[in-house]
């Protein structure tokens, strides 16, 4: 089963359960993004960043290590207030500008791909003035 939803019909067939699983993750933060500057780490093809903007985020920056995914993101979901950048989510000092500030950071299905999990989550927090939302804090 694929980990990334792709929006090219010749590369991936539509699977409703996979789509529902991916969309439900973003649905969990829908009410938290209104009026916020959002960073979507490991944004994949960009559909989630687009949803966050549609649901009221002020701006959304999507970061993904895959240049192909970022190219597809810009083509399919780029627009006013939505920006996509290729880069390593574990090296945000190189990926983001020093003046990029966020109110909300979302990151789904990513940690299993991080080589040194014990080291990197603390590194995520350093450059940001943001509250981390853990799944045990979500409304039931």
N, C-alpha and C positions, 0 to 999 in steps of 0.2 A: 504494500500500500504506500502511496506517495505521502511525503510529509509536507509538500508545498502544493498549494492550489496553483495551477497554471491556466492562463486564459488564452491559450492557443489550441484550438480544437484538434489540430493534427498531432499534438504532443501528449495530450491526456484526455481520456474519456471522462465524462461527467459522472460522478458518484455522489448521490444525494447525502448519504451518511457522512462522507468526508467533508462535503461542503457545510453541512449542518454543524459538524464538530468545530470546524474552523471559525465559522460565523458566531457560534455561541461564545467563544472566548472573548471576542470583541464586544458582544452584547453585554457581558458582565461589567464592563467599564463604561458603558454608554452614559450613565448618569453622572459619572465623574469627569467627563471630558468637556462639558459645556463651559465655554469661555476660557478654556485653558490652553496653554502652550504645551503641546504633547510631543514626546519623543517615542517613536515606535521602533524599538530595537528588533532586529531580525524581521523586518517587515515583509520579506518575501516579495510577492508580486504586487503589493501595494493596496489590495482591496480593503484591508483593515484600516490603513491610514485614511483612505477615502471615506470609509464609514465614520471614523472618528470626526472628521471634518464635517461631514453631512449631519452628524448628531450634535454639532455645535461647538466643536473645538475652534479656538481662535486661529491657531496654526498647527500644522503637523509636519514633523520631519521624520521621514522613514529612512532607516539605515539597514543595509543588508550587505553581507560580504560578497554576494554573487552579483557581478557586474551585469550578467544577463537578466537577473531578476529586477535590478534597478532600471535597466533599459526598458523592460516590459512595464514596470511601474510608471515610469514617466510617460510612456506611450498610452497606456490604458487609463491611468488614474491621476496623472499630474494635473495641476490646476491652481487656481487662486488659493493661496494659503496652504498648499500641500507641496512639499519639497522632498525629493528623494536623493540620497547620496550613497554611493558605494563605499563601504569601509568596514573595518573590524570593530564590532561592538565591544571588544575587550581592549581597544586602543582608541578610546574616544577623544583623547587629546589630539590625535592626528586627524580624526574624522570630522570633528566639529570645530566651529570657531569658538574662541574664548568668550565671546559675548552671547553665545547660544545659551539661553536659560529655559528651563522647563518647569511646569507645574505638575505634570503627570508623565511618568515613564511607564510604558507597557512593553512587555517582553514575554512572548509566548513560545513554548516548545523550543527553547534555545539551549538551556543549560547542559543538556546531554551532548551538545556539540562543542562545548568549551573545554579545552585541554586541561586547564588548571582551575577547576571550579572553586576550590578553597581560596584562591588568590583573587580571582576576578570580580566577584560580587562587591567587595569593598571598593574596588577600583571604579565600579559604576557610580557609586554614590559621591565620590569626591567632587566632580566639577558641577554638581547640580544642587539647586535649592528646591528640592522636590520631596514630596511625601511618598514613601513606598507603600503600595497597596498589596497586602498579602491575601491569598485566597481565604484565610481564616477570618479576615476582616470584612469580607463581602457580605452584603445582605442575603439572608436565606430566603 
